[in-house]
Amino acid sequence: MPYFEDEVFDTENINEVSEFRGSEFICCEFSGVDISELDASSAKFIECTFKNSNLSNLKLLGTSFRDVTFVDSKCIGLNFSDCNTLFELKFNRSILNYASFQDCTIYGAQFISSTLRETDFTQGTFENGDFSDSDLQGTNFTRANLKGSKFLNARNFYIDIANTNLKNCKFSMPEVLNLLSPFGIEIE
């Protein structure tokens, strides 16, 4: 099983990783790499950073992400529900369209200034998460636990407040009025 520690991978040397499946990456940085469509099943990413990278449609069966940061990265179609471990994930200015976090539990996850269109958070636990400044068009939060999360300046969201735990969540105006959508209330 390939093991990498304190490595910096970019477009010049990413080919040195002959196999992502089952590999372990500790304190590694990935900068400007395209690993889309690869199989990263059973891989471990611990204290890693992805910058300006493309991870779209990466296979994640049994994969672990612990204390991983994604900055200006493309994570389209990722199924985080297939992962073994998700702990301390941070997404900044990233694209997570069509991703799935269904039934996942991630405390304090950050999705800041990101695009999460048609992303699925159904039945997951995301207490104290931060969705500030993000585009949440078509994102599904049904039966999710979002207790204490921030949605400051988040836009295009639809959250069914009758079926989602929003206790102590923070929203900003005028977007907070989206919470009234399920009731068919018109505000003039």
Disulfide bonds with the S-S distance in Angstrom:
none
